[in-house]
């Protein structure tokens, strides 16, 4: 499963820096996506990662927003005017496969089973009102 979480800052000057932490460690750069500012001086940063067995029983996701202090001479990187954190605990469990005994589809080939499923979905879509949608995960 893919987990996607957004962290959006409130407006401020300068624009806050956003850091995602995964179980207390900085998230890998490849998991991070920064979106263009929708409002002046705010930022949205998305954390997107594949949840694996190593993440069981839970993930601790932390969004850390920092606003740099005065940007003059002799300023250390640790000098901040403000910082905020938001922590999310995400429970991770292994989903048990659904096994149906005496299932006709279980005895058929995967390709034929998929064809039956697609046909059933098409029929459902035709019978549903226009404003309803179906989601399917395979």
N, C-alpha and C positions, 0 to 999 in steps of 0.2 A: 504494500500500500504506500502511496505517496502522501506525505503530510505537507500542507502549505499553510503558513501562518504569516499574517501581515502585522507590522508594527508601524503606526503612523504617529508622528510627533505633532504636538500643538504648534501653532505659529510662534516663532521667536527669532531674534536676531542676535548673533548669527544663527544660521540653520543648525539644528542639533546633528551630532554624529550618532549613528545608530550602530550598535554592535549586538549581534545575536550570540548567546551562549547556549551550548547544548551540554547538559549535565555539568555545568560549571566551567566548561572549556569553550574557547572561541570557536564558532562554527567555521567550517571550511568555506573558502571563498566561492567555490563552485556551487554552493547551496544558496548563495545570496543573490538577490536581484533587487536593484534600486529603481523605483518608478519615478518619472518626472514629477515635479511639484505640481499638485493640483491647486493648492492655496499658497499664497506668498509665504516664504520662510518656513515651510513645513516639508517633511519628507516621509515617504512610505518605503519601507524595506521589507522584502519578503524572504522568509526562510522556507526552502523547499527541499525536502530530503526523502529518501526511500527508507521507510521504517523496516528494521531487520530484527531478527531474533535477539541480537545483542542488546537491543533496547528494552527487552522485557525485564522487569514488570512495569517500568514507567520511564518516561522522558521528562526531564526538567528543562523547560525552555525559558530563557531569560532574555528580555528585550532591554538593553541598556542604552539610554539616551544621555549624551553628554553635551554640554554647551561650553566651549572653550572660554577661559577667562580673558583678560586683557591681552591682546596679541602684540605686545611690544617686545623690547629687548629683554633678555635674561628670563624669559618665561619658560618654565618647564612644562613638558607635556601633561604632567599630572595636575597642573593648575586648571581647575574648572570653575566656572561661575555657577554651574548647577549640574546635577545629574539625577536621573530618575530610573527606576527599574520596575519592571513588571514581570512576575514569574508565573508560568503556566505549568501545571503538572498534568501530563497526558498518560493515562493508563494504557499499557500495551499488552494485549493477550493474543494467543494463537487461536485462530478460528478453526473449529473442527469442520472437516469436510462433511457435506450433507450426502448421506448414502440412502438411496431408496431401493429397497428390495422389491423384486417382482416388477421392476420398471421396464417398460418396453424400450425406452430411450437408452437405458443402461446396457442393453444387449446389442445395440446398433453401433455402427462405426461413428467416430467423432464427427466426420463430415456430414453424415446423414442426420445425426443428432442436432448439429448446428442448423441444418436446413429446416428441420422440424421446428426448432426454436424460432428461426427467422420468420417462418410462415405464421406461427402462432402470434408473434409480435406484430406482424403486418395486419393480421386480422384484428388484433386488439386496437391498433392505431386507427383502423377504419371504423371501428365501432365506438371509439371514444369521442366525446365532444371535442370541438376544435381547440378549446383553450386548455386541454389537459395534455400532459407529457409523460412519457415513460422513460426511466433510466434503466440501463442494462449494463451489468458488469460481467464480463466473461473472463 
